Amino acid sequence: MSYKYIAVDENGKKVSGIIKDKSKKESLKELSLRNFTVMSIENTSTILEKNQSNIPVFLKKRISREEKIILHLQFSNLLSANLSILETLQIMQEQTKKNFLKNGLSSIRKDIEKGKPIFEAFEGSGLFDELTVNMIKAGEESSRLNHIFMRLSVFSEREFNMIQNIKSILAYPIILFFMGGLLTLITMTFVFPKFVEIFEQGEIALPLITRIVAYISHLLISYWYIFVAAAAACFIFLQNFISKEKGKLFLSRLSLKIPFIRDLIAKIEFSRFLYCLQLLLGSGVDIIDSIEYSKGTLTNRLYKKHIDNIKIEIQKGKSLTELLKESPYFPEIAIRMITVGEKTGELEPFLEKAASYLEVMFNYQVKRVIVFIEPTVLAAMGLFVGLLMASFILPLFRIVHIRR
């Protein structure tokens, strides 16, 4: 693997460069021998992935979560059947129907045939993330590739189920908002203007609420292109802002200032982090590299910086639980479970228990929020529909009153 670094030399001058064909640990050791203070170090494949982030999603060829689970299981089962890695890749290449995946597996097989290490061949294909590549490296070094792929499939499945659970919980409120907004738009632009026209022809004085709704309806019909352009401009601006580091940092800070949201984010983020950490430690990866690779599962920029600080302190000799206790972000119950694991010498199972607990609590809290949101949304929509109906009905009462 190759790593790009940014560091400060003995004279305080900022330097950068690339170290090739070395692991991250070896790269850091080499920089230390040069008396460089490392500011950042990153896998070149990760940098390439970031540079490609501006490509529209529909143009990117990537493995879906379902495909990732299946691939990991196939690798595990075929390797457990005492097939070589080359035979395994050949069979999987013949079975897959997607060209980009077929080409990627073919590329891996050819690189291995040329004598490249397995993990480097997987990295060069561009199909697999850094976590998977480093897990494969650990499996290759310990001659337990089938075991590693099985653990990866379990991790991928767990992450997939977590995301599907969140989607299923949020589906109803989102559909309710969308359908309500769509029906309101149709009513305001097609139905209501015809009623207003009838009322105006009868020279009926319209109530205030009807005049307000009529004015909004007129704006939507007459200046729809302005609203569409404004919405598109806002969407493009927000997408551009969020894609930049400043935008991501702003959102990270904002989300941690809202008490309830902060609690939910901490549970889901650190649940994934602990699952990944347990997976890597159980596969024979050392604690420093495990923390570094697990950091990739975090999306909140402040959490990532905090984990970087923890990693630095561990390198200085401090224990993991000691640092977690000082953390302003880490859930307290998870810290207690990890402390027990470290004291009893069974850190890995307790990391998994802590991650499972955080996941369960996250799902429970989200369901409680949805139970509160659903009637609130229905009540708000009922109120809005009631006001809309009042703008229809009040003029009709006036017509009846005039005729009497």
NORVENJO-V43056 format. One record per pair of residues at least 24 apart in sequence whose C-alpha atoms are under 10 Angstrom apart, sorted by the first residue. I is the first residue (numbers start at 0). J is the second residue. D is the distance in whole Angstrom. If there is no record, write none. Layout:
i/j/d
I/J/D
I/J/D
This chain:
i/j/d
0/26/10
0/42/7
0/43/8
0/44/9
0/118/9
0/119/7
0/122/8
0/123/9
0/132/10
1/26/9
1/41/9
1/42/6
1/43/6
1/44/8
2/26/7
2/27/10
2/40/6
2/41/5
2/42/5
2/43/5
2/44/9
2/45/9
2/46/9
3/39/8
3/40/6
3/41/5
3/42/6
3/43/6
3/44/10
3/46/9
4/30/9
4/37/7
4/38/8
4/39/6
4/40/4
4/41/6
4/42/9
4/43/10
5/35/9
5/36/9
5/37/6
5/38/6
5/39/5
5/40/6
5/41/9
6/30/8
6/34/10
6/35/6
6/36/5
6/37/4
6/38/5
6/39/7
6/40/9
7/34/9
7/35/6
7/36/5
7/37/7
7/38/7
8/33/8
8/34/6
8/35/5
8/36/6
8/37/9
9/33/9
9/34/6
9/35/7
9/36/8
10/35/10
11/35/9
11/36/9
13/37/10
13/38/9
14/38/10
15/39/9
15/40/10
16/40/10
17/41/9
17/42/9
17/43/8
18/42/10
18/43/10
19/43/10
20/119/9
22/133/10
22/136/10
22/288/10
23/288/8
23/291/10
24/285/10
24/287/9
24/288/8
42/129/8
44/122/8
44/123/8
44/125/8
44/128/9
44/129/8
45/125/10
45/128/8
45/129/7
47/125/9
48/125/9
48/128/9
52/242/8
53/239/9
53/242/8
60/98/10
60/99/7
60/100/9
60/125/10
60/126/9
61/99/8
61/100/9
61/125/9
61/126/7
61/127/9
62/99/9
62/100/8
62/126/7
62/127/8
63/159/10
64/155/7
64/156/8
64/158/9
64/159/6
64/160/10
65/155/8
65/156/8
65/159/8
66/100/10
66/155/10
67/126/10
67/127/9
67/151/9
67/152/8
67/155/7
67/156/9
67/159/10
68/148/10
68/149/9
68/151/8
68/152/5
68/153/8
68/154/9
68/155/6
68/156/6
68/157/10
68/158/10
68/159/9
69/152/7
69/155/9
69/156/9
70/95/10
70/148/9
70/151/10
70/152/8
71/131/10
71/145/9
71/147/9
71/148/5
71/149/7
71/150/9
71/151/6
71/152/5
71/153/9
71/154/10
71/155/9
71/156/10
72/145/9
72/148/7
72/149/6
72/150/9
72/151/8
72/152/6
72/153/9
73/145/10
73/148/9
73/149/9
73/152/9
74/144/9
74/145/7
74/146/10
74/147/10
74/148/6
74/149/8
74/152/9
75/143/10
75/144/7
75/145/4
75/146/7
75/147/8
75/148/5
75/149/5
75/150/9
75/151/9
75/152/8
76/145/7
76/146/9
76/148/9
76/149/8
77/145/8
78/143/9
78/144/7
78/145/5
78/146/9
78/148/9
79/143/10
79/144/9
79/145/6
79/146/8
79/149/10
80/145/9
81/145/9
84/108/8
84/111/9
84/117/9
84/144/9
84/145/10
85/109/9
85/111/8
85/112/8
85/117/10
99/126/9
100/124/10
100/126/8
103/127/10
116/140/10
117/144/10
128/295/10
129/292/7
129/293/10
129/295/8
130/275/9
130/279/9
130/289/9
130/291/10
130/292/6
130/293/8
130/294/10
130/295/8
130/296/9
131/279/10
131/292/10
133/279/9
133/284/8
133/288/9
133/289/9
133/292/8
134/278/9
134/279/7
134/280/10
134/282/7
134/283/9
134/284/8
134/289/10
134/292/10
135/282/9
136/282/10
136/284/9
137/279/9
137/280/10
137/282/7
137/283/6
137/284/6
137/285/10
138/282/7
138/283/8
138/284/9
140/283/9
141/282/9
141/283/8
143/282/9
144/282/10
146/282/8
147/278/9
147/279/9
147/281/9
147/282/7
147/283/10
150/278/7
150/279/9
150/281/9
150/282/8
151/275/9
151/278/8
151/279/10
153/278/9
154/271/9
154/274/7
154/275/7
154/278/8
155/275/10
157/271/9
157/274/9
157/355/10
158/270/10
158/271/7
158/274/9
158/275/10
161/267/9
161/271/9
161/358/8
161/359/10
161/361/10
161/362/9
164/362/8
165/361/9
165/362/8
165/365/8
165/366/9
168/362/9
168/365/8
168/366/7
168/368/10
168/369/7
168/370/10
169/365/9
169/366/9
169/368/10
169/369/7
171/369/9
171/373/8
172/369/8
172/372/8
172/373/6
172/374/10
172/376/8
172/377/9
175/373/9
175/376/8
175/377/8
175/380/9
176/376/8
176/377/9
176/380/9
179/376/10
179/377/10
179/380/7
179/381/10
179/383/10
179/384/9
180/380/9
183/380/10
183/383/9
183/384/8
183/387/9
184/216/9
184/219/9
186/216/9
186/387/9
187/212/8
187/213/8
187/215/8
187/216/5
187/217/9
187/219/8
187/220/9
187/387/9
188/213/10
188/215/9
188/216/6
188/217/8
188/218/9
188/219/7
188/220/6
188/221/10
188/223/10
189/216/9
189/220/9
190/216/10
191/216/8
191/217/10
191/387/9
191/390/9
191/391/8
192/216/7
192/217/8
192/220/9
194/390/10
194/391/8
194/394/10
194/395/10
195/390/10
195/391/9
195/394/9
198/391/10
198/394/7
198/395/8
198/397/10
198/398/9
201/398/9
202/398/10
203/394/7
203/395/9
203/397/8
203/398/7
203/401/9
204/394/8
204/397/8
204/398/10
205/390/9
205/391/10
205/393/8
205/394/6
205/395/10
205/397/9
206/389/10
206/390/8
206/391/10
206/393/7
206/394/7
206/397/9
207/390/9
207/393/10
208/386/8
208/387/8
208/389/8
208/390/6
208/391/9
208/393/9
209/386/9
209/387/8
209/388/9
209/389/8
209/390/4
209/391/7
209/392/9
209/393/8
209/394/8
210/390/8
211/390/9
212/386/9
212/387/8
212/390/7
212/391/10
213/390/9
244/300/9
245/300/10
247/298/9
247/299/8
247/300/7
247/301/10
248/299/8
248/300/6
248/301/7
249/299/10
249/300/9
249/301/10
250/299/8
250/300/9
251/298/8
251/299/5
251/300/6
251/301/6
251/302/9
252/299/8
252/300/8
252/301/7
252/302/10
254/299/9
255/299/9
255/301/9
255/328/9
259/364/10
259/368/10
261/328/9
262/328/9
262/329/10
262/330/8
262/361/9
262/364/9
263/357/9
263/358/10
263/360/9
263/361/6
263/362/9
263/364/8
263/365/8
264/298/10
264/299/9
264/361/9
265/297/10
265/299/9
265/302/9
265/328/7
265/329/7
265/330/7
265/357/9
265/361/9
266/328/10
266/329/8
266/330/7
266/333/9
266/354/9
266/356/9
266/357/5
266/358/7
266/359/9
266/360/7
266/361/6
266/362/9
266/364/10
267/297/9
267/354/9
267/357/7
267/358/6
267/359/9
267/360/9
267/361/6
267/362/9
268/294/10
268/296/8
268/297/6
268/298/7
268/299/8
268/302/9
268/329/10
268/354/10
268/357/9
268/358/9
268/361/10
269/293/10
269/294/10
269/296/9
269/297/8
269/302/9
269/328/9
269/329/7
269/330/8
269/333/9
269/353/9
269/354/7
269/357/8
269/358/9
270/296/10
270/297/10
270/330/10
270/333/9
270/350/9
270/351/9
270/352/10
270/353/7
270/354/4
270/355/7
270/356/8
270/357/6
270/358/6
270/359/9
270/361/9
271/295/10
271/296/6
271/297/8
271/351/10
271/354/7
271/355/9
271/357/9
271/358/8
272/296/6
272/297/7
272/350/10
272/354/8
273/333/9
273/337/10
273/347/9
273/349/10
273/350/6
273/351/7
273/352/9
273/353/7
273/354/5
273/355/9
273/357/10
274/347/9
274/348/10
274/350/7
274/351/6
274/352/9
274/353/9
274/354/6
274/355/8
275/350/9
275/351/9
275/354/9
276/347/8
276/350/8
276/351/9
276/354/10
277/346/8
277/347/5
277/348/8
277/349/9
277/350/6
277/351/6
277/352/10
277/354/9
278/347/8
278/348/10
278/350/9
278/351/9
279/347/9
280/346/9
280/347/7
280/350/10
281/346/10
281/347/7
281/348/9
286/310/9
286/313/9
286/314/10
286/319/9
287/311/9
287/313/8
287/314/7
301/328/9
302/328/8
302/329/9
305/329/10
330/357/8
332/356/9
332/357/9
333/357/7
